[in-house]
Amino acid sequence: MRQVVLDTETTGLSWEKGNRVVEIGCIELLERRSTGRSFHCYLNPDREFEQGAQEVTGLTLEFLADKPRFAEVVDEFLAFVEGAELVIHNAAFDVGFLNAELSRLAAGHGRIQDRCAILDSLLLARQRFPGQRNSLDALCKRLGVDNSHRQLHGALLDAQLLTEAYLALTSGQEEIGFASEPVAVAQQAVRNTDLDAAARPRVRVDDEELAAHDARLQVLHGKDGRCLWLKLESAALA
């Protein structure tokens, strides 16, 4: 399965109000493994940021002034995501913005969901952690993904973090058919082994080691009279 983990940054929260995409970041996965391929671009939005949006990304109109417009990168972007399953955190937001950008172009570009399947990792997180905060930062903290270097929102950085969080969130899917071939072969080898007939290792302990072991157990027993190991040995001998 080919997946593309995607994130965007925008001039504001609503594409309906004319806000634009200013950054796109994508990471490619093949059979749940990073291929090393990515797509990243900054875009000139031809409009001001809404109040607060600029502080979130750290981007400025001065920085974006010489960057391409969406129309200049659309073919490369669509070629990168074509036919993939897009993994997006809060997919309605990013898909809405990307479709708005596509709608400004000449006819024929369609919608993102006409070209790709969409998987919303926010919905997955809410199913697994109902009633909890499931922002990307919260998810990273909960799943052990290091996001200490995330001081500002950035599309490529967030796509990288989401890749790690998504893989951790969906770990264990090997059991339902997503195992890589080497893992599947190894699992089948275990299934084909007669464990009852397999030779078991034997550990031999000399008298000195046994004496040291017994002495240590007596010390532990003497502290509170509740040495579990001695109780187990007595039960085994009864």
DACORJO-V501556 format. One record per backbone hydrogen bond with DSSP energy under -0.5 kcal/mol. NH is the residue of the N-H (numbers start at 1). CO is the residue of the C=O. E is the energy in kcal/mol with one decimal. If there is no record, write none. Layout:
nh->NH co->CO e->E
nh->NH co->CO e->E
This chain:
nh->3 co->1 e->-0.6
nh->3 co->29 e->-2.8
nh->4 co->85 e->-2.4
nh->5 co->27 e->-2.8
nh->6 co->4 e->-0.5
nh->6 co->87 e->-2.3
nh->7 co->25 e->-2.1
nh->9 co->23 e->-2.1
nh->11 co->20 e->-2.2
nh->17 co->14 e->-0.6
nh->18 co->15 e->-1.9
nh->19 co->14 e->-1.4
nh->22 co->9 e->-3.1
nh->23 co->9 e->-1.5
nh->24 co->41 e->-2.3
nh->25 co->7 e->-2.6
nh->26 co->39 e->-2.6
nh->27 co->5 e->-2.1
nh->28 co->37 e->-2.3
nh->29 co->3 e->-3.3
nh->30 co->33 e->-3.0
nh->31 co->1 e->-3.0
nh->33 co->30 e->-1.0
nh->35 co->28 e->-1.9
nh->36 co->28 e->-0.5
nh->39 co->26 e->-1.7
nh->41 co->24 e->-1.9
nh->43 co->22 e->-2.7
nh->44 co->68 e->-2.2
nh->45 co->43 e->-0.6
nh->50 co->11 e->-3.4
nh->53 co->50 e->-1.5
nh->54 co->50 e->-0.8
nh->56 co->52 e->-1.2
nh->57 co->53 e->-1.3
nh->58 co->54 e->-2.7
nh->64 co->60 e->-1.9
nh->65 co->61 e->-0.9
nh->67 co->64 e->-1.7
nh->72 co->69 e->-1.4
nh->73 co->69 e->-0.7
nh->73 co->70 e->-1.2
nh->74 co->70 e->-1.4
nh->77 co->73 e->-2.7
nh->78 co->74 e->-2.9
nh->79 co->75 e->-2.0
nh->80 co->76 e->-1.5
nh->81 co->77 e->-1.8
nh->82 co->78 e->-1.8
nh->83 co->115 e->-1.9
nh->84 co->81 e->-2.3
nh->85 co->2 e->-2.0
nh->86 co->84 e->-0.7
nh->86 co->117 e->-3.3
nh->87 co->4 e->-2.4
nh->88 co->86 e->-0.6
nh->88 co->119 e->-2.4
nh->90 co->88 e->-0.7
nh->91 co->88 e->-0.6
nh->93 co->90 e->-1.2
nh->94 co->90 e->-1.0
nh->95 co->91 e->-3.0
nh->96 co->92 e->-1.8
nh->97 co->93 e->-1.9
nh->98 co->94 e->-2.7
nh->99 co->95 e->-2.7
nh->100 co->96 e->-1.7
nh->101 co->97 e->-2.2
nh->102 co->98 e->-2.4
nh->103 co->99 e->-2.2
nh->104 co->100 e->-0.8
nh->104 co->101 e->-0.8
nh->105 co->102 e->-1.4
nh->109 co->106 e->-0.7
nh->114 co->111 e->-1.2
nh->115 co->111 e->-0.6
nh->115 co->112 e->-1.7
nh->116 co->112 e->-1.9
nh->117 co->84 e->-1.3
nh->119 co->86 e->-3.3
nh->121 co->88 e->-1.8
nh->121 co->119 e->-0.8
nh->122 co->88 e->-0.6
nh->124 co->120 e->-1.6
nh->125 co->121 e->-2.4
nh->126 co->122 e->-2.3
nh->127 co->123 e->-1.8
nh->128 co->124 e->-2.0
nh->129 co->125 e->-3.1
nh->132 co->129 e->-1.6
nh->139 co->135 e->-2.7
nh->140 co->136 e->-2.5
nh->141 co->137 e->-2.2
nh->142 co->138 e->-2.3
nh->143 co->139 e->-2.3
nh->144 co->140 e->-0.7
nh->144 co->141 e->-0.6
nh->145 co->140 e->-2.8
nh->146 co->144 e->-0.6
nh->147 co->145 e->-0.7
nh->150 co->147 e->-1.9
nh->151 co->149 e->-1.4
nh->153 co->56 e->-2.7
nh->158 co->154 e->-3.1
nh->159 co->155 e->-2.0
nh->160 co->156 e->-2.1
nh->161 co->157 e->-2.4
nh->162 co->158 e->-2.8
nh->163 co->159 e->-2.0
nh->164 co->160 e->-1.7
nh->165 co->161 e->-2.6
nh->166 co->162 e->-3.3
nh->167 co->163 e->-2.2
nh->168 co->164 e->-2.1
nh->169 co->165 e->-2.7
nh->170 co->166 e->-2.1
nh->171 co->168 e->-0.9
nh->173 co->170 e->-1.1
nh->175 co->172 e->-1.5
nh->176 co->173 e->-1.9
nh->177 co->174 e->-1.4
nh->178 co->173 e->-1.5
nh->179 co->174 e->-0.7
nh->184 co->180 e->-2.7
nh->185 co->181 e->-2.7
nh->186 co->182 e->-2.1
nh->187 co->183 e->-2.6
nh->188 co->184 e->-2.3
nh->189 co->185 e->-2.1
nh->190 co->186 e->-1.8
nh->191 co->187 e->-2.1
nh->192 co->188 e->-1.9
nh->193 co->190 e->-1.2
nh->195 co->193 e->-1.3
nh->197 co->194 e->-0.6
nh->198 co->194 e->-1.2
nh->204 co->202 e->-0.5
nh->210 co->206 e->-2.0
nh->211 co->207 e->-2.3
nh->212 co->208 e->-2.1
nh->213 co->209 e->-2.3
nh->214 co->210 e->-2.5
nh->215 co->211 e->-2.3
nh->216 co->212 e->-2.0
nh->217 co->213 e->-2.0
nh->218 co->214 e->-2.0
nh->219 co->215 e->-1.8
nh->220 co->216 e->-2.1
nh->221 co->217 e->-2.6
nh->222 co->218 e->-2.0
nh->223 co->219 e->-0.9
nh->223 co->220 e->-0.6
nh->224 co->220 e->-0.9
nh->225 co->221 e->-2.3
nh->228 co->226 e->-0.9
nh->231 co->227 e->-1.6
nh->232 co->228 e->-2.2
nh->233 co->229 e->-2.4
nh->234 co->230 e->-2.5
nh->235 co->231 e->-2.2
nh->236 co->232 e->-2.1
nh->237 co->233 e->-1.6
nh->238 co->234 e->-1.0
